Amino acid sequence: MAGRTLLQFFHWYYPDGGQLWDEVAQKAEDLKELGVTDVWLPPAYKGAAGGYSVGYDSYDLFDLGEFDQKGSIATKYGDRAALERAAHALHDVGLGVIHDVVFNHKMGADEMETVHVRRANPDNRDEVEDQAFQARAWTRYVFPGRQGRYSEFVWDARCFTGVDHIEEPDEDGVFRLVNEYGDGEWNIEVDDEKGNFDYLMGSDVEFRNRAVYEELKYWGRWLADQLPCDGFRLDAAKHIPAWFFRDWVGHMRESVGDALFVVAEYWHPDMTVLQAYLDMVDRQLMLFDVGLLHRFHDAARAGGDFDLRTIFDGSLLHAAPDHAVTIVGNHDTQPLQALEAPVEDWFKPLAYALILILEQGTPCIFYPDLFGARYADQGGDGHAHEIVIEPVACLPQLLRARQLYAHGPQSDLFDDPHCVGVIRHGTQDQPGCVLLVSNGEEASKSVQLGPEHAGASFHDFLGHHAEEIIADENGSIILKVPGGSISLWVRT
């Protein structure tokens, strides 16, 4: 059986109006047929923007579209009943349900409190003023619409490390809340960008507060009791102390199931940083392969000037393949978003072919690349832009090919700067394939398949070459690939 294949079933500009949960339920069976094994759902709980929230402005983790809060009952994706139908529809056809977890911060507080704060340098958060002063801040979360259902926990200033806005005096910036946790310092075991990247946005959660720590563990158990749960995607991991996720993931595996799939978003291209983080969390989870995505982005822009033999240099796929979730895009890197690094259309089939056919890594497909997307927003240049993301035409075939042919040990064919490939040799019971990738002109490659393939006929599963090619009496064959494209050769 081919390995796990994830689908991120949303993007940043998915339409408002509560349609997504229904679409998940409607497409569950088709996704199974395509070869998807697990579906990553967007944050399911109420955000500060209510029915318009993408979900990363986390407000109430216990409101899954059930309570009248922040101007709506339903979330952007639908109400709780629709969410339950979607999750069960996935489970009914054997697909895993991966939940998005946003623990780093809360936004949309219900009440203000009088607090003491110290100003921090936004560009170097280790520089914190010695003198504290009194101010008012939005740090109290009581969730009036829920009225204590599921949890009576009230979040206040003791539950947070910092805020970015205060009143009396009215000021924006980065402010360290003065409380009994951490002796006035930020959390450690976070990324060292900006000196210390504990603080990101909103009311930044204080994980050293034992009550907070236990509440978040309780929430994880609660969620798994309410909905099918086969794993988690952990948001903003570089801003959350590694020790917390080491403990939390371990607790979830003990409480919910030791087979839980967990991938963290630690957005950093440096493999030494990611390797160190994996060590700090006892290698209990996987990470998105940021380095590989950047290589795809660069290769697409460079065209035929890029040496394909180096495509995996500096990637997690190369350094720690068992912990690499490989992507070609996501909601943060799509056009007009904060980490915009889109892979150009011509190169997307090449990138998807590599992550889907290779033995290493766990591929994750992005919703617009499978179904398309259209949206408009203001870009960094201050102008409005209309964006159209067309579906990658061969992606359904590549997903099918992963199921049918991506089996057995692998041999790499990385001997040409503009034409590379891999052989999946198959097993006793399952066929293999030969993938060829070109970023230049039409190319051919001599491939040694072995005597068991002597005289066998091969065709391009993707249909990019019409003719069949026959191996010689030694199992050697010369296979072709169109310029700037891919071919997947399988035995006829």
Backbone torsions as a table, in degrees:
resi	resn	phi	psi	omega
1	MET	NA	138.1	175.6
2	ALA	-64.3	163.2	-176.8
3	GLY	-75.9	-175.9	-178.8
4	ARG	-64.7	141.1	176.7
5	THR	-133.6	115.4	-178.4
6	LEU	-92.1	154.8	170.1
7	LEU	-129.9	123.0	171.6
8	GLN	-81.8	105.0	-170.5
9	PHE	-91.4	55.9	173.8
10	PHE	-178.4	169.1	168.2
11	HIS	-146.3	173.1	-171.1
12	TRP	-60.6	-33.4	-173.7
13	TYR	-104.7	23.4	176.2
14	TYR	-55.9	138.0	-173.0
15	PRO	-58.2	146.2	172.6
16	ASP	-70.2	171.0	171.4
17	GLY	109.5	10.8	172.5
18	GLY	71.5	35.6	-176.7
19	GLN	-95.6	-22.9	-165.9
20	LEU	-66.4	-46.3	-178.5
21	TRP	-58.7	-39.7	178.7
22	ASP	-65.1	-38.4	179.6
23	GLU	-66.0	-38.5	176.5
24	VAL	-57.6	-49.0	-178.4
25	ALA	-61.6	-41.0	-177.8
26	GLN	-67.2	-33.5	-173.0
27	LYS	-99.0	0.1	-174.4
28	ALA	-54.1	-48.7	-176.4
29	GLU	-66.2	-39.5	178.8
30	ASP	-64.0	-38.6	179.3
31	LEU	-63.7	-39.6	177.1
32	LYS	-60.7	-44.7	-179.6
33	GLU	-63.9	-34.6	-180.0
34	LEU	-67.5	-26.2	-177.8
35	GLY	112.8	4.0	172.8
36	VAL	-66.6	140.0	177.7
37	THR	-110.7	-26.0	-176.6
38	ASP	-143.7	142.7	-178.4
39	VAL	-118.0	119.8	176.6
40	TRP	-86.8	114.8	-179.9
41	LEU	-91.1	153.0	176.4
42	PRO	-70.8	167.7	177.4
43	PRO	-52.1	126.8	-170.0
44	ALA	-93.4	-5.0	-172.1
45	TYR	-104.1	169.3	-173.4
46	LYS	-69.7	128.3	174.1
47	GLY	-98.0	172.6	-177.9
48	ALA	-62.6	-28.2	179.8
49	ALA	-90.2	13.1	174.5
50	GLY	57.3	-127.2	-176.2
51	GLY	-70.0	-3.6	177.7
52	TYR	-108.2	0.5	-174.0
53	SER	-79.6	130.3	172.2
54	VAL	-65.8	-24.9	173.1
55	GLY	120.5	-9.3	-176.2
56	TYR	-91.5	-2.0	170.1
57	ASP	-95.9	62.1	-168.8
58	SER	-54.4	127.2	177.1
59	TYR	-114.0	-66.6	-176.7
60	ASP	-126.6	107.2	-178.3
61	LEU	-63.2	-23.7	-175.6
62	PHE	-92.5	-0.5	178.8
63	ASP	-103.2	96.5	-178.2
64	LEU	-92.3	35.6	-176.2
65	GLY	87.7	38.9	-173.3
66	GLU	-121.2	-21.7	-172.1
67	PHE	-123.3	150.2	179.8
68	ASP	-78.9	92.6	-179.1
69	GLN	-141.2	145.4	179.5
70	LYS	55.7	36.3	171.7
71	GLY	87.7	3.1	179.9
72	SER	-158.8	161.3	170.0
73	ILE	-89.7	-53.9	179.8
74	ALA	-73.0	155.5	169.0
75	THR	-84.4	-178.9	176.8
76	LYS	-55.4	-27.5	-170.7
77	TYR	-98.8	-7.6	179.8
78	GLY	132.9	179.8	-178.9
79	ASP	-90.8	178.1	-175.7
80	ARG	-61.9	-39.1	-179.0
81	ALA	-60.9	-40.8	179.1
82	ALA	-68.0	-37.8	176.4
83	LEU	-61.1	-44.0	179.1
84	GLU	-62.6	-41.5	178.9
85	ARG	-62.6	-41.3	-178.8
86	ALA	-64.2	-48.5	-177.8
87	ALA	-63.0	-41.5	179.5
88	HIS	-71.3	-32.5	177.0
89	ALA	-63.3	-39.6	176.7
90	LEU	-64.0	-46.4	-179.4
91	HIS	-64.5	-36.1	-176.8
92	ASP	-62.5	-27.6	179.3
93	VAL	-102.7	8.2	174.0
94	GLY	89.8	17.1	178.5
95	LEU	-94.9	142.9	177.4
96	GLY	-77.5	148.5	179.1
97	VAL	-110.0	116.6	-179.0
98	ILE	-108.5	119.8	-176.5
99	HIS	-96.3	141.0	178.4
100	ASP	-86.9	128.6	-174.2
101	VAL	-116.6	117.9	179.3
102	VAL	-114.6	94.6	-176.8
103	PHE	-103.3	-16.6	-168.0
104	ASN	-63.1	-34.6	-171.3
105	HIS	-151.7	162.9	169.1
106	LYS	-122.7	153.5	178.9
107	MET	-141.4	156.4	178.2
108	GLY	81.2	39.1	-177.6
109	ALA	-55.2	151.7	-177.2
110	ASP	-86.2	-29.8	-174.6
111	GLU	-141.8	156.8	175.1
112	MET	-93.5	156.2	175.7
113	GLU	-134.1	155.2	169.9
114	THR	-83.3	124.6	-174.8
115	VAL	-132.0	167.4	169.8
116	HIS	-114.2	133.1	-175.7
117	VAL	-133.3	160.8	172.7
118	ARG	-127.7	132.2	-180.0
119	ARG	-68.1	139.1	173.9
120	ALA	-116.8	149.4	175.9
121	ASN	-71.8	117.6	-177.8
122	PRO	-59.0	-26.1	-178.4
123	ASP	-91.7	-15.1	174.9
124	ASN	-149.2	91.6	-172.1
125	ARG	-68.1	-11.9	174.3
126	ASP	-70.6	-18.0	176.9
127	GLU	-89.2	97.0	-178.4
128	VAL	-118.2	131.3	-179.3
129	GLU	-60.3	141.7	178.7
130	ASP	-68.1	-35.1	-172.2
131	GLN	-86.5	122.5	174.2
132	ALA	-89.7	153.9	176.6
133	PHE	-142.6	161.3	-176.3
134	GLN	-86.7	143.2	177.4
135	ALA	-155.4	177.2	173.0
136	ARG	-111.2	140.5	-178.3
137	ALA	-144.1	150.3	176.9
138	TRP	-83.2	91.5	-174.6
139	THR	-132.4	6.8	-176.5
140	ARG	-112.7	121.5	-177.9
141	TYR	-117.9	111.8	-177.4
142	VAL	-114.0	-11.4	176.6
143	PHE	52.3	65.1	-173.1
144	PRO	-61.2	-30.5	-179.3
145	GLY	-69.9	-26.8	-177.7
146	ARG	-89.7	-27.6	175.0
147	GLN	52.1	45.5	173.1
148	GLY	81.7	0.9	177.3
149	ARG	-63.5	135.0	179.8
150	TYR	74.2	-37.8	178.3
151	SER	-156.0	137.0	177.7
152	GLU	-99.5	7.9	-176.5
153	PHE	-64.2	130.6	175.3
154	VAL	-109.6	125.8	178.2
155	TRP	-88.9	129.6	176.5
156	ASP	-134.6	-170.8	-173.0
157	ALA	-59.2	-24.7	178.2
158	ARG	-71.7	-11.5	-178.1
159	CYS	-94.1	3.9	-173.4
160	PHE	-134.0	151.0	177.9
161	THR	-90.4	-30.9	-175.4
162	GLY	-166.7	169.5	178.0
163	VAL	-138.7	167.5	178.9
164	ASP	-114.3	5.8	177.9
165	HIS	-149.0	135.3	173.9
166	ILE	-131.3	162.2	175.0
167	GLU	-129.8	156.1	-177.3
168	GLU	53.3	59.1	11.4
169	PRO	-84.6	153.1	179.9
170	ASP	-84.1	115.1	-172.9
171	GLU	-157.6	142.1	172.4
172	ASP	-107.0	150.9	-179.7
173	GLY	161.8	-150.3	171.4
174	VAL	-122.4	120.4	-174.0
175	PHE	-123.5	126.0	176.7
176	ARG	-84.8	119.6	177.3
177	LEU	-71.6	137.5	178.1
178	VAL	-92.1	115.4	175.6
179	ASN	-149.7	-169.6	-172.3
180	GLU	-83.9	5.5	-174.4
181	TYR	-107.9	128.9	172.7
182	GLY	78.3	11.6	178.8
183	ASP	51.2	37.7	176.4
184	GLY	79.8	6.0	-179.3
185	GLU	-104.3	159.8	174.8
186	TRP	-71.4	167.8	174.3
187	ASN	-65.2	149.3	172.3
188	ILE	-98.0	-178.9	-176.0
189	GLU	58.9	38.4	172.1
190	VAL	-122.2	172.8	-179.5
191	ASP	-65.5	148.2	-175.9
192	ASP	-95.0	9.9	171.7
193	GLU	-60.0	143.7	-175.4
194	LYS	56.4	33.9	-179.7
195	GLY	81.1	-55.6	177.7
196	ASN	-153.6	118.9	-173.2
197	PHE	-100.6	30.4	173.6
198	ASP	-55.7	-50.3	-176.2
199	TYR	-82.4	129.8	175.9
200	LEU	-119.1	-57.2	-176.3
201	MET	-165.2	165.1	173.2
202	GLY	59.6	-146.5	174.7
203	SER	-90.0	106.6	-172.3
204	ASP	-79.8	124.9	-170.1
205	VAL	-69.7	137.0	178.8
206	GLU	-97.7	97.7	-175.6
207	PHE	-74.6	-15.1	178.9
208	ARG	-77.1	-12.9	173.4
209	ASN	-74.3	113.7	-173.4
210	ARG	-59.6	-33.3	179.1
211	ALA	-65.6	-39.5	176.7
212	VAL	-64.4	-47.4	-179.8
213	TYR	-54.1	-46.7	-178.5
214	GLU	-72.3	-34.3	178.9
215	GLU	-64.4	-39.7	-179.5
216	LEU	-71.7	-33.0	173.4
217	LYS	-67.4	-41.9	177.6
218	TYR	-60.5	-42.7	-179.4
219	TRP	-60.8	-42.1	178.7
220	GLY	-59.5	-43.2	178.2
221	ARG	-66.0	-41.0	-179.5
222	TRP	-61.8	-46.9	-178.3
223	LEU	-59.5	-44.3	-178.9
224	ALA	-67.0	-21.8	176.2
225	ASP	-81.9	-25.4	-177.2
226	GLN	-87.4	-32.5	-171.2
227	LEU	-138.0	155.2	168.0
228	PRO	-54.5	136.7	-174.9
229	CYS	-146.6	115.0	179.8
230	ASP	-116.0	1.6	178.4
231	GLY	166.1	-178.5	-175.3
232	PHE	-139.5	147.1	165.1
233	ARG	-108.9	121.9	-172.9
234	LEU	-98.9	115.6	-176.3
235	ASP	-78.9	146.3	168.3
236	ALA	54.8	42.4	-174.8
237	ALA	-62.8	-28.4	-177.7
238	LYS	-68.9	-14.6	-179.1
239	HIS	-101.6	-0.7	-175.3
240	ILE	-116.1	133.0	-177.9
241	PRO	-56.3	133.7	-176.8
242	ALA	-59.3	-34.2	-178.7
243	TRP	-61.4	-31.7	-179.1
244	PHE	-66.8	-49.7	-179.5
245	PHE	-68.3	-30.8	174.2
246	ARG	-58.6	-45.1	179.7
247	ASP	-72.2	-43.4	-174.1
248	TRP	-66.3	-46.0	-179.9
249	VAL	-63.8	-41.5	176.9
250	GLY	-60.3	-41.5	179.3
251	HIS	-65.1	-41.7	179.8
252	MET	-64.1	-39.4	-179.8
253	ARG	-66.9	-36.5	177.9
254	GLU	-71.3	-37.1	-171.9
255	SER	-89.5	-35.4	-172.4
256	VAL	-105.6	-45.4	-179.8
257	GLY	167.4	135.4	-175.0
258	ASP	-74.8	-6.2	179.4
259	ALA	-96.3	8.0	-179.6
260	LEU	-55.2	136.1	174.6
261	PHE	-91.8	127.8	-177.7
262	VAL	-132.8	126.0	175.1
263	VAL	-128.7	133.8	-178.6
264	ALA	-106.5	143.2	173.5
265	GLU	-90.8	92.2	172.5
266	TYR	-110.2	94.2	-168.0
267	TRP	-82.0	90.1	-178.3
268	HIS	-151.3	131.8	-178.3
269	PRO	-85.1	-8.1	-175.3
270	ASP	-86.5	117.2	-176.1
271	MET	-66.6	-28.9	178.3
272	THR	-66.1	-36.4	177.1
273	VAL	-66.2	-45.1	-178.4
274	LEU	-68.0	-38.0	177.2
275	GLN	-63.8	-41.5	178.5
276	ALA	-63.4	-40.2	178.6
277	TYR	-64.8	-43.5	177.8
278	LEU	-58.0	-39.5	177.5
279	ASP	-64.3	-40.3	-177.9
280	MET	-67.1	-28.1	178.6
281	VAL	-99.1	19.7	178.3
282	ASP	56.6	29.8	176.7
283	ARG	51.8	36.6	-179.3
284	GLN	-84.5	-6.2	-172.8
285	LEU	-141.5	177.2	177.4
286	MET	-110.7	166.5	179.6
287	LEU	-131.4	149.9	173.3
288	PHE	-70.1	138.1	-175.2
289	ASP	-85.0	82.9	-177.9
290	VAL	-64.3	-40.6	-179.2
291	GLY	-59.7	-42.0	-179.9
292	LEU	-67.7	-40.3	176.7
293	LEU	-58.7	-42.3	178.1
294	HIS	-65.0	-35.6	176.6
295	ARG	-65.1	-41.6	176.9
296	PHE	-61.1	-44.1	179.7
297	HIS	-59.9	-46.6	-179.2
298	ASP	-67.3	-41.2	-179.0
299	ALA	-64.4	-39.3	179.4
300	ALA	-64.1	-40.4	-178.7
301	ARG	-73.4	-32.8	-177.1
302	ALA	-80.9	-20.3	179.7
303	GLY	60.4	-134.1	-176.8
304	GLY	-69.6	-7.2	177.0
305	ASP	-82.2	-8.1	-177.5
306	PHE	-88.4	135.5	177.5
307	ASP	-85.8	104.6	-176.4
308	LEU	-62.7	-19.7	178.2
309	ARG	-64.7	-18.1	-177.5
310	THR	-102.1	9.6	-171.3
311	ILE	-59.5	-28.6	-178.1
312	PHE	-98.9	3.8	179.2
313	ASP	-62.9	134.7	177.9
314	GLY	71.9	17.2	-179.0
315	SER	-102.4	155.7	173.1
316	LEU	-67.9	-30.4	176.8
317	LEU	-56.5	-36.8	178.8
318	HIS	-81.7	-40.7	-172.0
319	ALA	-83.2	-37.8	-176.6
320	ALA	-149.9	69.1	-172.0
321	PRO	-59.0	-30.0	-179.7
322	ASP	-69.8	-12.0	-179.4
323	HIS	-116.8	13.5	-174.4
324	ALA	-102.3	122.5	166.7
325	VAL	-102.5	115.2	-171.9
326	THR	-94.4	137.2	-176.2
327	ILE	-135.9	156.8	173.5
328	VAL	-110.1	-11.7	177.2
329	GLY	179.9	162.6	172.9
330	ASN	-155.3	-173.7	-173.3
331	HIS	-68.2	-19.9	177.8
332	ASP	-89.9	-25.1	-176.3
333	THR	-99.5	-6.1	-178.8
334	GLN	-68.1	158.3	-176.9
335	PRO	-52.2	134.7	178.3
336	LEU	82.2	6.0	177.9
337	GLN	-101.4	171.0	-167.4
338	ALA	-59.6	-38.7	-176.9
339	LEU	-107.3	34.6	-172.4
340	GLU	-50.1	119.2	176.7
341	ALA	-153.3	58.9	-174.3
342	PRO	-67.9	146.3	173.4
343	VAL	-89.2	126.8	-176.0
344	GLU	-61.7	150.3	-170.8
345	ASP	-54.6	-40.6	-174.2
346	TRP	-65.2	-27.4	-175.4
347	PHE	-93.0	-14.9	-177.8
348	LYS	-56.9	-44.0	177.4
349	PRO	-59.6	-36.6	179.5
350	LEU	-65.3	-45.1	-178.4
351	ALA	-65.3	-45.7	-180.0
352	TYR	-65.3	-37.9	178.4
353	ALA	-60.5	-42.8	-179.1
354	LEU	-63.2	-47.2	-174.9
355	ILE	-75.6	-23.5	-177.8
356	LEU	-87.6	-29.7	-175.9
357	ILE	-95.2	-27.0	179.5
358	LEU	-62.6	149.6	177.3
359	GLU	-70.5	-33.8	-173.8
360	GLN	-84.5	152.2	173.6
361	GLY	81.5	165.3	175.9
362	THR	-118.8	109.8	-174.6
363	PRO	-76.6	147.0	175.7
364	CYS	-127.8	122.1	-179.2
365	ILE	-89.1	143.6	-179.2
366	PHE	-100.5	131.7	-174.7
367	TYR	-44.2	-52.6	-177.0
368	PRO	-62.8	-27.1	179.6
369	ASP	-73.8	-19.2	177.4
370	LEU	-97.1	-39.1	-173.1
371	PHE	-117.2	-9.5	-177.5
372	GLY	84.6	164.5	178.8
373	ALA	-160.6	146.0	174.1
374	ARG	-135.3	132.7	180.0
375	TYR	-162.7	168.4	178.1
376	ALA	-135.5	144.5	177.4
377	ASP	-164.0	170.4	176.3
378	GLN	-86.4	133.1	179.7
379	GLY	-90.4	179.0	179.0
380	GLY	-62.9	-18.1	178.2
381	ASP	-83.5	0.9	179.1
382	GLY	84.5	-1.5	-179.1
383	HIS	-104.7	153.1	176.5
384	ALA	-77.7	142.4	-179.3
385	HIS	-132.8	140.3	172.3
386	GLU	-98.2	124.8	-176.9
387	ILE	-114.9	132.2	173.7
388	VAL	-124.2	119.6	174.0
389	ILE	-108.4	111.5	-180.0
390	GLU	-81.3	146.5	174.5
391	PRO	-59.8	145.7	174.1
392	VAL	-75.6	112.7	-168.0
393	ALA	-56.4	-39.4	-174.8
394	CYS	-91.8	3.2	-175.6
395	LEU	-62.3	-43.8	176.3
396	PRO	-58.2	-38.1	178.4
397	GLN	-67.1	-38.4	178.5
398	LEU	-65.9	-38.4	176.3
399	LEU	-63.3	-41.1	178.1
400	ARG	-66.0	-40.4	179.6
401	ALA	-62.8	-36.0	177.4
402	ARG	-60.1	-41.4	177.5
403	GLN	-65.4	-44.8	-169.2
404	LEU	-84.3	-36.5	-165.7
405	TYR	-127.5	-12.8	-176.1
406	ALA	-82.8	68.4	-174.1
407	HIS	-127.9	153.1	171.1
408	GLY	83.0	-180.0	-178.6
409	PRO	-64.6	164.8	-171.6
410	GLN	-123.5	139.5	168.6
411	SER	-119.7	134.2	-179.4
412	ASP	-90.8	141.9	177.4
413	LEU	-117.8	67.5	-174.9
414	PHE	-110.2	63.0	-174.8
415	ASP	-117.0	9.3	-177.9
416	ASP	-143.2	134.7	-176.6
417	PRO	-65.3	-20.5	-175.1
418	HIS	-120.9	1.2	176.9
419	CYS	-146.6	109.7	179.7
420	VAL	-124.6	170.6	178.8
421	GLY	-172.0	178.6	175.7
422	VAL	-139.6	148.3	170.3
423	ILE	-105.9	124.8	165.6
424	ARG	-99.5	115.5	-168.3
425	HIS	-79.8	-6.3	-179.6
426	GLY	76.3	179.3	178.0
427	THR	-126.6	-175.3	178.8
428	GLN	-61.4	-32.1	-174.8
429	ASP	-108.1	-14.2	-172.6
430	GLN	-128.7	138.7	-177.9
431	PRO	-75.1	161.0	175.8
432	GLY	-110.4	-161.7	-177.5
433	CYS	-164.2	168.8	173.0
434	VAL	-125.7	119.3	177.0
435	LEU	-99.5	128.9	172.5
436	LEU	-119.1	138.2	-177.1
437	VAL	-130.1	129.6	178.5
438	SER	-126.9	134.8	171.4
439	ASN	-111.5	11.8	179.0
440	GLY	-124.9	-133.6	179.9
441	GLU	-82.0	173.5	174.2
442	GLU	-53.4	138.8	-174.7
443	ALA	-138.9	163.7	173.9
444	SER	-135.5	157.0	-177.0
445	LYS	-143.7	133.6	175.2
446	SER	-81.9	125.4	-173.9
447	VAL	-124.0	131.9	177.4
448	GLN	-97.4	108.4	-176.3
449	LEU	-97.6	-19.1	179.1
450	GLY	105.2	157.5	-174.5
451	PRO	-62.5	-22.3	179.7
452	GLU	-66.2	-14.1	178.4
453	HIS	-106.1	13.5	-179.3
454	ALA	-57.1	126.6	178.2
455	GLY	75.1	2.4	-177.5
456	ALA	-76.2	149.6	179.3
457	SER	-99.9	137.6	-179.2
458	PHE	-124.6	144.5	175.4
459	HIS	-131.8	160.7	179.8
460	ASP	-82.9	109.9	-177.8
461	PHE	-58.4	-28.6	-177.9
462	LEU	-85.5	-9.1	177.7
463	GLY	76.8	14.7	179.9
464	HIS	-77.9	-18.8	171.5
465	HIS	-125.0	129.3	-174.3
466	ALA	-80.7	-33.9	-172.8
467	GLU	-79.4	157.6	171.2
468	GLU	-94.6	149.0	-178.7
469	ILE	-123.4	136.3	-173.8
470	ILE	-108.9	132.8	177.2
471	ALA	-72.5	152.1	179.4
472	ASP	-80.7	-172.6	-174.4
473	GLU	-68.2	-13.2	177.6
474	ASN	-100.6	0.8	-176.9
475	GLY	82.1	17.6	175.1
476	SER	-91.9	149.2	-176.7
477	ILE	-153.4	146.2	174.8
478	ILE	-107.3	113.4	-175.9
479	LEU	-106.3	155.6	-174.2
480	LYS	-120.2	159.7	174.8
481	VAL	-145.4	135.4	178.3
482	PRO	-65.4	159.2	177.9
483	GLY	-63.4	135.6	178.3
484	GLY	59.9	35.8	-173.4
485	SER	-150.9	-163.7	-178.8
486	ILE	-137.4	155.3	168.0
487	SER	-137.5	144.7	178.0
488	LEU	-123.3	103.5	-174.7
489	TRP	-90.9	126.4	179.8
490	VAL	-130.9	155.5	-178.7
491	ARG	-70.0	132.4	-177.8
492	THR	-72.9	NA	NA
